[in-house]
Amino acid sequence: MTFSDPIFFLVFLPVAVVGFQLLGRFGRRSAIGFLAFVSILFYAKWSIPYTGLLLGSILGNYLISIAIDRSSKRPSLQSFWLIAGIAANLGLLARYKYMATLLTFFSQVTGGHREWFNAILPLGISFFTFTQIAYLVDLKQGIAKREGLLNYTLFVTFFPHLIAGPIIHHKEMMPQFSQERRYQLNRDDMALGITWFTMGMFKKVMIADRISPFADAFFAHPQSAGTFNAWAGVITYSMQLYFDFSGYSDMAVGLARMFSIHFPLNFNSPYKSTNIIDFWNRWHMTLTRYIMDYVYSPIQFAISRRRIDQGKKVSRKASATAEGFTQMIALPTLFTLFLAGVWHGAGLQFLLYGLLHGAYITTNHAWRIFVPAESRLKKLMTVPVSIGITYVCVLVGEVLFRSPGLPAASSVFAGMLGRHGAGTMTEGSQIILLILLLSIVWLMPNTQEILGQTRKDDEPNWSIVKALQWSPTLGWLAATSVAFIISMFYSSSNATFLYFQF
């Protein structure tokens, strides 16, 4: 059951909303317990056996959190429990996500011919695993405090984020579950949440799902596509991925807001980025935050400590040297993005996807540090030029992201470079559609800007934003209702979000 499944928004969501309103009258524990219960039912609709896996993961991590908390005065024992918890979580993830690929690889290396097939990947396993690892790490470091089982269960299972993120952090969610407030529906939050959800569903159903057949047809036979069709196919997929993930992110945030729960933003017009660092700060924002906090920063800290022990500088100025740049920036970046690539999938194409973006970001840092601001080359990098170059770099990565393997990706790249000939011109209707979608992506405000939900520092000062600014009026009610009804008629129980496979 996905957010765009009619069963979800016509049956499950109304039951969840009404139940929350009724049980909220009895206080916080009743409301929290009900949300946890319906969240588990939401997951069970997909698979009852894997619901047991989810609950086992929650219980196991909760018991580890108790052990970490109780051994706070014995650092070595506390470290043992943390390592055991991380190992168990990563082992579970590896079992379902990577084991078949690794066994097949080793079988081929040793001369065998057996091909191991992947088990069905538990929905959202990467997200609920990463969420719990972060909690254990922060608990050990004294940043988090031990929670009751009810709060912890809702923290992990809350259905708007359970299956595809955002990757929520305990410090922004636990206080919302713990505070004593009126646990019933809030009129303003409901109006905003429904609008946010509807805008996301319209993007998903009426844009991403409508253009997906074009992208699927191209990637099914990339070897037959000439230059024009190859570029059109890749750009079409980039639009599908953009509106699919943007739509999901909006729906997740909107669903949480209906229950007066504030989620962090996870998508912020990434194709408007002027460089690849900016892109990762706008695309899957909570994943970027996670790998920065729990992978990149610890690696960089360890390298800094080692340099200090060796009597070397670790300042920003030291990073401007070749050795300092390599150790302090390049190596942590490449390793972190390598892991991010592997997280997306077990195939070699995902490994290369991560390394490619690691190389992008390393180059971006080198550009900032080593190329003088007054250089002629930097002056040529106007905003439109920078956005265009960044978008093309992202397109190259998305070919690896979408292709089923390296041979297919190679065929796509060959087509883009003209190795299959110029080919026939793409149909005019598809070209017009792509121009329209690119115009929306680059020129129009995004959902949170229209809804007035940006940080003050990020508020755009565009007249078009002010003209489209949302408010709970009859006009917006009518527009939202029409968008919802249109999306409802085109929605399908068979459609899935692209990030569900991770």
BAMIRO-656752 format. One record per residue (C-alpha): x negated, y negated, z negated; residue in one letter; residue number from 1. Coordinates in steps of 0.1 Angstrom, whole numbers. Example, Ala and Ser with C-alpha at 12.3 -4.5 7.8 and 13.67 -1.06 7.14 Angstrom:
% residues 2
ZATI     x     y     z resn resi
ZATI  -123    45   -78    A    1
ZATI  -137    11   -71    S    2
% end
This chain:
% residues 502
ZATI     x     y     z resn resi
ZATI     0     0     0    M    1
ZATI   -15   -33    11    T    2
ZATI    -4   -68     4    F    3
ZATI    11   -71    40    S    4
ZATI    30   -38    36    D    5
ZATI    68   -45    34    P    6
ZATI    71   -21     4    I    7
ZATI    47   -43   -14    F    8
ZATI    63   -77   -10    F    9
ZATI    99   -65    -9    L   10
ZATI    98   -39   -37    V   11
ZATI    66   -38   -58    F   12
ZATI    60   -76   -61    L   13
ZATI    96   -85   -71    P   14
ZATI    96   -57   -97    V   15
ZATI    62   -69  -110    A   16
ZATI    74  -105  -112    V   17
ZATI   108   -97  -129    V   18
ZATI    92   -73  -153    G   19
ZATI    65   -98  -163    F   20
ZATI    93  -124  -169    Q   21
ZATI   113  -100  -191    L   22
ZATI    86   -84  -211    L   23
ZATI    67  -117  -215    G   24
ZATI    95  -127  -239    R   25
ZATI    80  -102  -264    F   26
ZATI    45  -117  -264    G   27
ZATI    11  -114  -250    R   28
ZATI     5   -76  -255    R   29
ZATI    38   -67  -238    S   30
ZATI    30   -89  -208    A   31
ZATI    -6   -78  -205    I   32
ZATI     4   -41  -210    G   33
ZATI    30   -44  -183    F   34
ZATI     6   -59  -157    L   35
ZATI   -19   -32  -165    A   36
ZATI     8    -5  -160    F   37
ZATI    20   -19  -127    V   38
ZATI   -16   -23  -115    S   39
ZATI   -23    13  -121    I   40
ZATI    10    22  -103    L   41
ZATI    -1     1   -74    F   42
ZATI   -33    21   -71    Y   43
ZATI   -15    54   -76    A   44
ZATI     7    46   -46    K   45
ZATI   -24    51   -25    W   46
ZATI   -38    82   -43    S   47
ZATI   -27    99   -76    I   48
ZATI   -59   120   -79    P   49
ZATI   -82    90   -74    Y   50
ZATI   -61    71   -99    T   51
ZATI   -75    96  -124    G   52
ZATI  -110    87  -112    L   53
ZATI  -103    50  -117    L   54
ZATI   -90    55  -152    L   55
ZATI  -119    78  -160    G   56
ZATI  -143    51  -149    S   57
ZATI  -125    25  -171    I   58
ZATI  -125    48  -201    L   59
ZATI  -162    58  -196    G   60
ZATI  -173    22  -193    N   61
ZATI  -152    11  -222    Y   62
ZATI  -169    37  -244    L   63
ZATI  -203    26  -232    I   64
ZATI  -194   -10  -241    S   65
ZATI  -185     1  -276    I   66
ZATI  -219    19  -279    A   67
ZATI  -237   -12  -266    I   68
ZATI  -219   -35  -290    D   69
ZATI  -225   -12  -320    R   70
ZATI  -262    -8  -313    S   71
ZATI  -268   -46  -311    S   72
ZATI  -293   -44  -339    K   73
ZATI  -313   -16  -322    R   74
ZATI  -325   -30  -289    P   75
ZATI  -340     2  -276    S   76
ZATI  -308    22  -282    L   77
ZATI  -288    -6  -267    Q   78
ZATI  -310    -6  -236    S   79
ZATI  -305    32  -234    F   80
ZATI  -268    28  -233    W   81
ZATI  -269     1  -207    L   82
ZATI  -292    21  -184    I   83
ZATI  -269    51  -189    A   84
ZATI  -239    31  -181    G   85
ZATI  -254    16  -149    I   86
ZATI  -267    49  -138    A   87
ZATI  -233    65  -142    A   88
ZATI  -216    38  -123    N   89
ZATI  -241    38   -95    L   90
ZATI  -241    76   -94    G   91
ZATI  -203    76   -90    L   92
ZATI  -206    50   -62    L   93
ZATI  -234    70   -44    A   94
ZATI  -214   102   -47    R   95
ZATI  -186    90   -26    Y   96
ZATI  -202    63    -5    K   97
ZATI  -237    77     5    Y   98
ZATI  -241   113    -4    M   99
ZATI  -228   128    29    A  100
ZATI  -249   104    50    T  101
ZATI  -280   112    30    L  102
ZATI  -274   150    31    L  103
ZATI  -269   148    69    T  104
ZATI  -301   128    73    F  105
ZATI  -322   152    52    F  106
ZATI  -307   181    71    S  107
ZATI  -318   166   104    Q  108
ZATI  -353   158    90    V  109
ZATI  -358   193    78    T  110
ZATI  -347   208   112    G  111
ZATI  -312   217   101    G  112
ZATI  -281   210   122    H  113
ZATI  -255   208    95    R  114
ZATI  -235   176    95    E  115
ZATI  -220   166    61    W  116
ZATI  -187   147    62    F  117
ZATI  -179   119    39    N  118
ZATI  -153   124    12    A  119
ZATI  -124   100    13    I  120
ZATI  -138    68    -2    L  121
ZATI  -118    58   -33    P  122
ZATI  -101    25   -26    L  123
ZATI  -119    -5   -42    G  124
ZATI  -146    17   -58    I  125
ZATI  -174    -9   -50    S  126
ZATI  -154   -37   -66    F  127
ZATI  -143   -20   -98    F  128
ZATI  -178    -5  -102    T  129
ZATI  -196   -39   -98    F  130
ZATI  -171   -56  -121    T  131
ZATI  -178   -31  -149    Q  132
ZATI  -216   -31  -144    I  133
ZATI  -217   -69  -148    A  134
ZATI  -196   -66  -180    Y  135
ZATI  -220   -41  -195    L  136
ZATI  -251   -62  -186    V  137
ZATI  -236   -94  -200    D  138
ZATI  -225   -75  -232    L  139
ZATI  -260   -63  -238    K  140
ZATI  -274   -98  -232    Q  141
ZATI  -248  -113  -256    G  142
ZATI  -231  -133  -229    I  143
ZATI  -199  -112  -232    A  144
ZATI  -180   -99  -262    K  145
ZATI  -164   -65  -266    R  146
ZATI  -127   -66  -257    E  147
ZATI   -98   -44  -267    G  148
ZATI   -89   -15  -243    L  149
ZATI   -57   -32  -231    L  150
ZATI   -74   -64  -221    N  151
ZATI  -103   -45  -205    Y  152
ZATI   -80   -23  -185    T  153
ZATI   -62   -52  -171    L  154
ZATI   -95   -70  -164    F  155
ZATI  -106   -41  -142    V  156
ZATI   -72   -30  -127    T  157
ZATI   -53   -63  -121    F  158
ZATI   -38   -55   -87    F  159
ZATI   -45   -88   -68    P  160
ZATI   -83   -81   -70    H  161
ZATI   -85   -43   -75    L  162
ZATI   -89   -30   -40    I  163
ZATI  -109   -57   -22    A  164
ZATI  -120   -84   -46    G  165
ZATI  -127  -111   -54    P  166
ZATI  -154   -97   -78    I  167
ZATI  -142  -114  -109    I  168
ZATI  -164  -123  -139    H  169
ZATI  -153  -116  -174    H  170
ZATI  -160  -151  -186    K  171
ZATI  -134  -165  -163    E  172
ZATI  -108  -138  -167    M  173
ZATI  -110  -124  -203    M  174
ZATI  -101  -158  -219    P  175
ZATI   -70  -160  -197    Q  176
ZATI   -59  -125  -209    F  177
ZATI   -67  -133  -245    S  178
ZATI   -53  -168  -250    Q  179
ZATI   -20  -172  -268    E  180
ZATI     3  -189  -243    R  181
ZATI    38  -185  -229    R  182
ZATI    36  -152  -210    Y  183
ZATI    64  -159  -186    Q  184
ZATI    67  -173  -151    L  185
ZATI    57  -209  -146    N  186
ZATI    77  -228  -120    R  187
ZATI    47  -248  -107    D  188
ZATI    24  -218  -105    D  189
ZATI    51  -197   -88    M  190
ZATI    56  -224   -61    A  191
ZATI    19  -227   -55    L  192
ZATI    13  -190   -56    G  193
ZATI    41  -181   -32    I  194
ZATI    29  -207    -8    T  195
ZATI    -7  -195   -10    W  196
ZATI     3  -159    -6    F  197
ZATI    25  -167    24    T  198
ZATI    -2  -187    42    M  199
ZATI   -26  -158    37    G  200
ZATI     0  -133    50    M  201
ZATI     7  -154    81    F  202
ZATI   -31  -155    89    K  203
ZATI   -33  -117    84    K  204
ZATI    -2  -106   102    V  205
ZATI     2  -132   129    M  206
ZATI   -34  -138   138    I  207
ZATI   -58  -111   126    A  208
ZATI   -35   -82   134    D  209
ZATI   -23   -97   167    R  210
ZATI   -59  -100   181    I  211
ZATI   -73   -68   167    S  212
ZATI   -63   -47   197    P  213
ZATI   -85   -69   219    F  214
ZATI  -115   -65   196    A  215
ZATI  -109   -28   192    D  216
ZATI  -106   -22   229    A  217
ZATI  -139   -40   235    F  218
ZATI  -159   -21   208    F  219
ZATI  -144    12   220    A  220
ZATI  -162     9   253    H  221
ZATI  -189   -18   250    P  222
ZATI  -211    -2   277    Q  223
ZATI  -186   -12   304    S  224
ZATI  -184   -48   295    A  225
ZATI  -202   -75   314    G  226
ZATI  -216  -108   299    T  227
ZATI  -183  -127   299    F  228
ZATI  -163   -98   284    N  229
ZATI  -190   -90   259    A  230
ZATI  -191  -125   245    W  231
ZATI  -153  -127   245    A  232
ZATI  -151   -94   227    G  233
ZATI  -176  -104   200    V  234
ZATI  -160  -138   195    I  235
ZATI  -125  -122   193    T  236
ZATI  -138   -98   166    Y  237
ZATI  -153  -128   147    S  238
ZATI  -119  -144   147    M  239
ZATI  -102  -112   136    Q  240
ZATI  -126  -108   107    L  241
ZATI  -123  -144    97    Y  242
ZATI   -85  -145    96    F  243
ZATI   -83  -110    81    D  244
ZATI  -106  -118    52    F  245
ZATI   -94  -154    48    S  246
ZATI   -58  -141    47    G  247
ZATI   -66  -114    22    Y  248
ZATI   -85  -139    -1    S  249
ZATI   -55  -163     1    D  250
ZATI   -30  -136    -7    M  251
ZATI   -51  -123   -37    A  252
ZATI   -55  -158   -52    V  253
ZATI   -18  -166   -46    G  254
ZATI    -6  -134   -62    L  255
ZATI   -27  -140   -93    A  256
ZATI   -14  -176   -95    R  257
ZATI    22  -163   -95    M  258
ZATI    14  -149  -130    F  259
ZATI    -5  -181  -140    S  260
ZATI   -38  -164  -136    I  261
ZATI   -65  -184  -119    H  262
ZATI   -89  -165   -96    F  263
ZATI  -122  -179   -83    P  264
ZATI  -121  -189   -46    L  265
ZATI  -137  -163   -24    N  266
ZATI  -136  -179    11    F  267
ZATI  -143  -215    21    N  268
ZATI  -144  -221    59    S  269
ZATI  -177  -202    64    P  270
ZATI  -178  -209   102    Y  271
ZATI  -182  -246    93    K  272
ZATI  -215  -238    77    S  273
ZATI  -245  -258    90    T  274
ZATI  -270  -231    80    N  275
ZATI  -271  -195    69    I  276
ZATI  -276  -203    32    I  277
ZATI  -244  -224    34    D  278
ZATI  -227  -196    51    F  279
ZATI  -233  -171    23    W  280
ZATI  -221  -198    -2    N  281
ZATI  -188  -199    17    R  282
ZATI  -183  -162    28    W  283
ZATI  -173  -137     2    H  284
ZATI  -183  -162   -24    M  285
ZATI  -179  -140   -54    T  286
ZATI  -202  -113   -38    L  287
ZATI  -228  -139   -32    T  288
ZATI  -225  -151   -68    R  289
ZATI  -228  -115   -80    Y  290
ZATI  -259  -105   -61    I  291
ZATI  -275  -139   -70    M  292
ZATI  -268  -134  -108    D  293
ZATI  -275   -96  -111    Y  294
ZATI  -300   -89   -83    V  295
ZATI  -318  -119   -69    Y  296
ZATI  -324  -138  -102    S  297
ZATI  -337  -109  -122    P  298
ZATI  -361  -100   -94    I  299
ZATI  -373  -136   -91    Q  300
ZATI  -376  -138  -129    F  301
ZATI  -397  -106  -130    A  302
ZATI  -420  -120  -103    I  303
ZATI  -423  -153  -121    S  304
ZATI  -433  -135  -153    R  305
ZATI  -459  -115  -135    R  306
ZATI  -473  -147  -118    R  307
ZATI  -475  -164  -152    I  308
ZATI  -493  -134  -167    D  309
ZATI  -518  -137  -138    Q  310
ZATI  -523  -174  -145    G  311
ZATI  -505  -185  -113    K  312
ZATI  -480  -213  -110    K  313
ZATI  -442  -207  -105    V  314
ZATI  -430  -242   -98    S  315
ZATI  -412  -253   -67    R  316
ZATI  -444  -268   -55    K  317
ZATI  -461  -234   -58    A  318
ZATI  -434  -220   -35    S  319
ZATI  -447  -243    -8    A  320
ZATI  -478  -222    -4    T  321
ZATI  -478  -191    18    A  322
ZATI  -484  -167   -12    E  323
ZATI  -459  -184   -35    G  324
ZATI  -432  -185    -8    F  325
ZATI  -437  -148     0    T  326
ZATI  -435  -137   -36    Q  327
ZATI  -410  -161   -50    M  328
ZATI  -386  -164   -21    I  329
ZATI  -391  -141     8    A  330
ZATI  -394  -107   -11    L  331
ZATI  -365  -113   -35    P  332
ZATI  -343  -125    -6    T  333
ZATI  -351   -96    17    L  334
ZATI  -346   -70   -10    F  335
ZATI  -314   -86   -23    T  336
ZATI  -298   -88    12    L  337
ZATI  -311   -53    20    F  338
ZATI  -290   -41   -10    L  339
ZATI  -261   -62     1    A  340
ZATI  -263   -45    35    G  341
ZATI  -264   -10    20    V  342
ZATI  -234   -20    -2    W  343
ZATI  -213   -26    30    H  344
ZATI  -220    10    43    G  345
ZATI  -244    39    45    A  346
ZATI  -251    36    83    G  347
ZATI  -284    22    96    L  348
ZATI  -264    -6   112    Q  349
ZATI  -255   -19    77    F  350
ZATI  -291   -17    66    L  351
ZATI  -302   -38    95    L  352
ZATI  -273   -61    89    Y  353
ZATI  -286   -68    54    G  354
ZATI  -322   -72    66    L  355
ZATI  -312   -95    94    L  356
ZATI  -294  -118    70    H  357
ZATI  -323  -116    46    G  358
ZATI  -346  -127    75    A  359
ZATI  -321  -155    83    Y  360
ZATI  -321  -168    48    I  361
ZATI  -358  -165    44    T  362
ZATI  -363  -185    76    T  363
ZATI  -338  -211    64    N  364
ZATI  -358  -216    32    H  365
ZATI  -390  -218    52    A  366
ZATI  -374  -245    74    W  367
ZATI  -364  -265    43    R  368
ZATI  -398  -262    26    I  369
ZATI  -423  -263    54    F  370
ZATI  -408  -284    82    V  371
ZATI  -410  -322    73    P  372
ZATI  -377  -341    72    A  373
ZATI  -390  -366    96    E  374
ZATI  -400  -341   123    S  375
ZATI  -384  -345   157    R  376
ZATI  -370  -309   156    L  377
ZATI  -351  -316   124    K  378
ZATI  -337  -348   138    K  379
ZATI  -323  -327   167    L  380
ZATI  -303  -306   143    M  381
ZATI  -271  -326   142    T  382
ZATI  -241  -312   125    V  383
ZATI  -225  -297   156    P  384
ZATI  -258  -282   168    V  385
ZATI  -264  -267   133    S  386
ZATI  -229  -252   131    I  387
ZATI  -233  -238   166    G  388
ZATI  -266  -221   159    I  389
ZATI  -254  -207   126    T  390
ZATI  -223  -193   142    Y  391
ZATI  -243  -175   169    V  392
ZATI  -266  -160   143    C  393
ZATI  -235  -148   124    V  394
ZATI  -221  -133   156    L  395
ZATI  -253  -112   160    V  396
ZATI  -249   -99   125    G  397
ZATI  -212   -92   130    E  398
ZATI  -220   -69   160    V  399
ZATI  -239   -47   135    L  400
ZATI  -212   -51   110    F  401
ZATI  -185   -39   134    R  402
ZATI  -203   -13   155    S  403
ZATI  -199    24   145    P  404
ZATI  -237    29   149    G  405
ZATI  -269    15   164    L  406
ZATI  -263    29   199    P  407
ZATI  -229    11   201    A  408
ZATI  -245   -21   188    A  409
ZATI  -273   -19   213    S  410
ZATI  -247   -16   241    S  411
ZATI  -229   -47   228    V  412
ZATI  -262   -67   227    F  413
ZATI  -271   -55   262    A  414
ZATI  -238   -68   275    G  415
ZATI  -242  -101   257    M  416
ZATI  -277  -105   273    L  417
ZATI  -264   -97   308    G  418
ZATI  -278   -62   311    R  419
ZATI  -245   -49   323    H  420
ZATI  -240   -76   348    G  421
ZATI  -219  -107   346    A  422
ZATI  -187   -87   349    G  423
ZATI  -152  -101   356    T  424
ZATI  -140  -133   339    M  425
ZATI  -120  -127   307    T  426
ZATI   -83  -132   311    E  427
ZATI   -73  -169   309    G  428
ZATI   -48  -162   281    S  429
ZATI   -75  -147   259    Q  430
ZATI   -98  -176   266    I  431
ZATI   -71  -201   257    I  432
ZATI   -64  -182   225    L  433
ZATI  -101  -181   215    L  434
ZATI  -104  -219   221    I  435
ZATI   -73  -225   200    L  436
ZATI   -86  -203   171    L  437
ZATI  -121  -218   172    L  438
ZATI  -105  -253   171    S  439
ZATI   -85  -242   140    I  440
ZATI  -115  -228   123    V  441
ZATI  -138  -258   130    W  442
ZATI  -114  -287   130    L  443
ZATI   -86  -280   106    M  444
ZATI   -86  -280    68    P  445
ZATI   -85  -247    51    N  446
ZATI   -58  -233    27    T  447
ZATI   -72  -246    -5    Q  448
ZATI   -78  -281    10    E  449
ZATI   -42  -282    22    I  450
ZATI   -29  -270   -13    L  451
ZATI   -51  -295   -31    G  452
ZATI   -70  -267   -49    Q  453
ZATI  -106  -277   -42    T  454
ZATI  -131  -290   -67    R  455
ZATI  -133  -327   -70    K  456
ZATI  -168  -327   -54    D  457
ZATI  -155  -307   -25    D  458
ZATI  -124  -328   -17    E  459
ZATI  -125  -337    20    P  460
ZATI  -116  -373    28    N  461
ZATI   -99  -365    61    W  462
ZATI   -66  -382    72    S  463
ZATI   -54  -348    85    I  464
ZATI   -58  -332    51    V  465
ZATI   -37  -360    36    K  466
ZATI   -11  -356    63    A  467
ZATI    -9  -318    57    L  468
ZATI   -11  -320    19    Q  469
ZATI    12  -295     2    W  470
ZATI    38  -305   -24    S  471
ZATI    68  -286   -37    P  472
ZATI    93  -303   -15    T  473
ZATI   122  -290     6    L  474
ZATI   102  -295    38    G  475
ZATI    74  -273    25    W  476
ZATI    99  -248    12    L  477
ZATI   115  -245    46    A  478
ZATI    81  -242    64    A  479
ZATI    70  -215    39    T  480
ZATI   102  -196    42    S  481
ZATI   100  -196    80    V  482
ZATI    63  -184    79    A  483
ZATI    72  -157    55    F  484
ZATI   102  -144    75    I  485
ZATI    81  -143   107    I  486
ZATI    53  -125    90    S  487
ZATI    77  -101    74    M  488
ZATI    92   -90   108    F  489
ZATI    57   -84   122    Y  490
ZATI    42   -68    91    S  491
ZATI    33   -31    91    S  492
ZATI    27    -5    65    S  493
ZATI    -1     9    87    N  494
ZATI   -22   -23    88    A  495
ZATI   -52   -24    66    T  496
ZATI   -76   -51    56    F  497
ZATI  -111   -48    70    L  498
ZATI  -128   -51    36    Y  499
ZATI  -108   -21    22    F  500
ZATI  -134     3    35    Q  501
ZATI  -161   -11    12    F  502
% end
